[in-house]
Amino acid sequence: GGGGGPRTVVGDCVRDIGGGRVREVACDGDDDGTGGPRFEVVGAVAVRADCPASTALYVRLGGTRPVGCARPL
């Protein structure tokens, strides 16, 4: 991923913290023990319908492909 920068990008891992928000977390399995399930952003598309069937969480990315498709870790 992007290594903790200000924007979520493909390859980042995130945790669903509720209220439609996510927080970037480590992808290496080092669970910090706080919050809900973790996901990896595996693709960026123009619309949700273009995400793979395995997508469990949609993340706002911005840019020309503003929808991040995330799968459970």
SERO-4910 file (N, C-alpha, C, O; in steps of 0.05 Angstrom, whole numbers):
BEGIN
 pado doro    nc1    nc2    nc3   cac1   cac2   cac3    cc1    cc2    cc3    oc1    oc2    oc3
  Gly    A     16    -24      0      0      0      0     17     25      0     40     25     -9
  Gly    A      4     46     10     18     72     10     34     78     34     46    100     36
  Gly    A     34     60     54     50     64     77     41     86     97     57    100    109
  Gly    A     14     88    100      4    106    120      1    135    112      0    153    129
  Gly    A      1    141     86     -2    168     77    -31    178     82    -47    164     94
  Pro    A    -36    203     73    -62    215     79    -85    203     63   -108    207     70
  Arg    A    -79    188     42   -101    176     25    -99    146     25    -77    135     26
  Thr    A   -122    133     24   -123    104     21   -118     98     -9   -130    111    -26
  Val    A   -101     78    -14    -95     70    -41    -97     39    -43    -97     26    -23
  Val    A    -97     29    -68    -97      0    -72    -72    -12    -59    -50     -1    -62
  Gly    A    -76    -33    -44    -55    -46    -29    -55    -40      0    -43    -54     16
  Asp    A    -69    -18      8    -71    -11     36    -90    -31     50   -108    -43     38
  Cys    A    -87    -33     76   -105    -49     92   -119    -29    111   -107    -10    121
  Val    A   -145    -34    116   -161    -16    132   -178    -32    151   -183    -56    148
  Arg    A   -187    -18    172   -206    -30    192   -231    -13    191   -230     11    190
  Asp    A   -253    -27    190   -280    -14    191   -284     -4    220   -286    -21    238
  Ile    A   -285     22    224   -288     33    251   -316     43    256   -322     55    276
  Gly    A   -334     37    237   -362     44    241   -369     71    230   -351     88    225
  Gly    A   -394     76    227   -403    102    218   -395    109    189   -393    132    182
  Gly    A   -390     88    173   -381     93    146   -352    101    144   -343    111    123
  Arg    A   -336     97    165   -308    105    165   -289     81    167   -297     61    178
  Val    A   -265     85    157   -244     64    159   -219     78    169   -215    102    167
  Arg    A   -201     61    181   -175     71    190   -154     52    178   -158     28    178
  Glu    A   -133     63    167   -111     47    156    -97     32    178    -92     43    200
  Val    A    -92      6    173    -78    -12    193    -56    -27    178    -55    -28    154
  Ala    A    -40    -41    193    -18    -57    182    -30    -81    167    -50    -93    176
  Cys    A    -18    -89    145    -27   -112    130    -13   -138    138    -21   -159    130
  Asp    A      7   -136    155     24   -159    161     13   -177    183     27   -195    192
  Gly    A    -12   -173    190    -24   -190    210    -20   -181    238    -30   -194    257
  Asp    A     -6   -159    242     -1   -149    269    -27   -134    278    -29   -110    274
  Asp    A    -45   -148    290    -71   -137    298    -67   -120    323    -57   -130    344
  Asp    A    -75    -95    322    -72    -77    345    -93    -82    367    -92    -69    388
  Gly    A   -112   -100    361   -132   -108    381   -154    -88    385   -170    -90    404
  Thr    A   -156    -68    368   -177    -48    370   -196    -49    346   -187    -50    324
  Gly    A   -221    -48    352   -241    -44    330   -249    -69    315   -244    -92    324
  Gly    A   -261    -65    293   -274    -86    277   -256   -100    258   -231    -99    260
  Pro    A   -268   -114    239   -253   -130    220   -235   -114    202   -239    -90    198
  Arg    A   -214   -128    192   -195   -115    174   -199   -124    145   -208   -146    140
  Phe    A   -192   -106    127   -195   -111     98   -171   -101     83   -157    -83     92
  Glu    A   -166   -113     59   -145   -103     41   -159    -92     16   -176   -105      4
  Val    A   -151    -68      9   -161    -55    -16   -147    -68    -39   -123    -65    -43
  Val    A   -162    -83    -56   -150    -99    -77   -154    -87   -105   -142    -97   -124
  Gly    A   -171    -67   -107   -175    -54   -133   -188    -27   -131   -199    -20   -110
  Ala    A   -186    -12   -153   -199     14   -154   -215     15   -180   -205      9   -201
  Val    A   -240     23   -178   -258     23   -201   -275     49   -201   -275     65   -182
  Ala    A   -289     54   -224   -305     78   -226   -331     76   -211   -340     95   -199
  Val    A   -343     52   -211   -369     48   -197   -368     21   -182   -354      3   -189
  Arg    A   -384     20   -160   -384     -5   -143   -390    -30   -159   -378    -51   -153
  Ala    A   -407    -28   -179   -414    -52   -195   -390    -65   -208   -391    -88   -216
  Asp    A   -369    -50   -212   -345    -61   -225   -326    -75   -206   -306    -87   -214
  Cys    A   -332    -75   -180   -315    -89   -160   -320   -119   -163   -341   -128   -172
  Pro    A   -300   -136   -156   -303   -165   -157   -325   -174   -137   -331   -160   -118
  Ala    A   -336   -198   -143   -357   -209   -125   -347   -213    -97   -364   -213    -78
  Ser    A   -321   -216    -93   -310   -221    -66   -309   -196    -49   -300   -197    -26
  Thr    A   -316   -173    -60   -314   -148    -45   -333   -148    -21   -357   -154    -24
  Ala    A   -322   -141      2   -338   -140     26   -341   -112     38   -357   -107     55
  Leu    A   -324    -93     27   -324    -66     37   -316    -47     14   -298    -54     -1
  Tyr    A   -330    -25     12   -324     -5     -8   -311     19      6   -321     28     27
  Val    A   -289     29     -5   -274     51      7   -272     74    -13   -266     70    -36
  Arg    A   -276     98     -3   -273    122    -20   -244    128    -24   -229    132     -5
  Leu    A   -236    129    -50   -208    135    -57   -203    162    -69   -182    174    -64
  Gly    A   -222    172    -85   -218    196    -99   -206    191   -127   -199    168   -133
  Gly    A   -202    211   -142   -190    208   -169   -209    198   -190   -234    199   -186
  Thr    A   -198    187   -211   -215    178   -234   -228    151   -228   -248    144   -241
  Arg    A   -217    136   -209   -228    110   -201   -233    112   -170   -217    103   -155
  Pro    A   -255    125   -163   -258    133   -135   -268    111   -116   -270    116    -91
  Val    A   -274     88   -126   -285     67   -108   -264     45   -104   -254     33   -123
  Gly    A   -256     41    -79   -238     20    -72   -253     -5    -64   -272     -4    -49
  Cys    A   -244    -28    -76   -257    -54    -70   -239    -68    -50   -216    -74    -55
  Ala    A   -251    -75    -27   -235    -87     -6   -246   -114      2   -270   -119      3
  Arg    A   -227   -133      6   -234   -160     14   -225   -165     43   -206   -153     52
  Pro    A   -238   -183     57   -230   -189     85   -202   -201     86   -194   -216     68
  Leu    A   -188   -195    107   -161   -207    111   -164   -233    126   -144   -247    132
***
